[in-house]
């Protein structure tokens, strides 16, 4: 959640973060609460190896990844 939190604090944007780990998502939400940015930090439990949810197509202006996509089984499908 670190990059998400930085983006929210710097740009005031709304962020949808995805992670396959419920524990890491819990930590992300807790830190966002502590920083006072929880209302802009939407954290979802998603395994992107199956592709992103179809309803998300065309809904985002930017995508940022920090080391996660290098582990994707099918990078083209995720992108």
C-alpha positions as a printed Julia matrix, in Angstrom:
79×3 Matrix{Float64}:
   0.0     0.0     0.0
   2.98    2.34    0.26
   2.85    3.58   -3.32
  -0.93    3.93   -3.12
  -0.64    5.97    0.05
   2.04    8.19   -1.47
  -0.08    8.82   -4.59
  -3.11    9.7    -2.5
  -1.14   12.07   -0.27
   0.72   13.72   -3.14
  -2.04   13.98   -5.74
  -5.29   13.57   -3.8
  -6.4    10.85   -6.17
  -8.61    7.84   -5.46
  -6.71    4.54   -5.6
  -7.93    0.99   -6.1
  -5.24   -1.39   -4.91
  -5.27   -5.12   -5.51
  -3.45   -7.84   -3.61
  -3.82  -11.59   -3.26
  -2.93  -11.47    0.46
  -5.76  -10.78    2.92
  -3.19  -10.0     5.64
  -1.36   -7.44    3.5
  -4.7    -5.88    2.53
  -5.56   -5.59    6.23
  -2.24   -3.86    6.9
  -2.81   -1.53    3.93
  -6.24   -0.5     5.23
  -4.91    0.04    8.76
  -2.09    2.29    7.54
  -4.5     4.26    5.35
  -6.74    4.8     8.4
  -3.73    5.95   10.41
  -2.78    8.41    7.66
  -6.34    9.73    7.36
  -6.7     8.69    3.7
  -8.9     5.6     4.02
 -11.74    7.27    2.1
  -9.51    7.41   -1.02
  -7.89    3.99   -0.57
 -10.0     1.12   -1.95
  -8.25   -2.22   -1.34
  -9.48   -5.36   -3.11
  -8.61   -9.04   -2.75
  -7.79   -9.97   -6.36
  -5.64  -12.64   -8.0
  -4.66  -10.98  -11.26
  -3.43  -14.27  -12.73
  -7.04  -14.89  -13.72
  -7.25  -11.44  -15.3
  -8.75   -8.32  -13.83
 -12.52   -8.05  -13.36
 -14.21   -7.38  -16.72
 -16.27   -4.54  -15.24
 -13.05   -2.61  -14.63
 -12.3    -2.3   -18.38
 -11.91    1.34  -19.32
 -12.49    2.66  -15.8
  -8.96    3.66  -14.8
  -6.75    6.48  -16.02
  -3.48    5.05  -14.68
  -2.01    1.75  -13.53
   1.04    1.41  -11.31
   2.79   -1.78  -10.3
   5.65   -2.25   -7.87
   7.22   -5.65   -8.47
   3.9    -7.48   -8.67
   3.52   -7.83  -12.44
   6.91   -9.48  -12.77
   5.32  -12.47  -10.98
   2.22  -12.64  -13.2
   1.73  -15.96  -14.97
   0.46  -14.18  -18.1
   1.62  -10.56  -18.22
  -0.26   -9.75  -21.43
  -3.55  -10.95  -19.95
  -3.08   -8.76  -16.88
  -2.2    -5.69  -18.93
